[in-house]
Amino acid sequence: MSKSENEYGVRDSVRRLKKLSGWSYETALPNEYLVRMGTGKPQPILGGRRLRLLGMRKYLRIPASVQTLEFATDNANLHFQGLGIEGFAAWQIDAKDPVRALTTLDLFDEQDPMGRTNHELRTICVEAVRHVIANMTIEDAHRKKEEIARELKKQLQQVEKSWGIVIHEVGIRSVKVMSRSVFHALQAKYRDELRLESQRIELQTERQI
C-alpha cells in the first residue's frame, strides 16, 4: 500500500469514528467488535451501541470482517535457482472464540488494529513458501501452484488454533523465474518441445496419407 493510500485510509477511519462516536455513546458497525477497555478479560460485542458515561468509558473497535493480505518473496529452489512467488491469504477473527484473538494478538492500534497481525502473518507465509519451494524444481513450482497453496494453508493451521483466527483461503498468484538466463533457457526448451511435437504430427500425417 502506498503512503497516499494509507493516509487516505487513516483519514477515512477518523471520519467514520467521529460519525459513530458521541459524547455519551459508542457505536460499532455490524462487522465490528466493540471492546470496553479496562475491565480485565475483554468481552467483545458484535455491532450495536454502548454508553460511554460522558466519556469515562473507553472502547476499542476491532474489525470482524475478512482481512486479505498479500505477500511476495524471492526463493531458492531445489537447484538453487531464484523464483519470485506472489500470493495472498484471507483470514478473520474466529467468531466462535473472539476472546482468544483479543487476548493473543496486538490489536490496539486504533488507526489500524489489524496491521500488526497482517505483518506477522505475511512473515509466516513468506517463510513457509520458502520452505516448500526449496524442495521443488522450476517446472514443479509453475505446475503446482495449488499444491503450494495447500501446503501453506496446512502450515497455517497451527497459527489458527493458537491465535484464535480462521484462514479462509490461501492462493499463489504468480511464479516468476528471477534469472533472465534461466528464463530464456526455459523458453527455448519449451519452443523446442513444441517444434518437435509439430514435426511428429506432420510426419504422422504424411505416413497416413
HELIX and SHEET records of a PDB file:
HELIX    1   1 LYS A    3  LEU A   20  1                                  18    
HELIX    2   2 PRO A   98  THR A  104  1                                   7    
HELIX    3   3 GLY A  115  ILE A  133  1                                  19    
HELIX    4   4 ILE A  138  ARG A  143  1                                   6    
HELIX    5   5 LYS A  145  TRP A  163  1                                  19    
HELIX    6   6 ARG A  180  GLN A  208  1                                  29    
SHEET    1   A 3 ILE A  45  LEU A  51  0                                        
SHEET    2   A 3 TYR A  25  ARG A  36 -1                                        
SHEET    3   A 3 TYR A  59  PRO A  63 -1                                        
SHEET    1   B 3 GLN A  67  ALA A  76  0                                        
SHEET    2   B 3 GLY A  82  ILE A  93 -1                                        
SHEET    3   B 3 ILE A 165  VAL A 177 -1                                        
END                                                                             
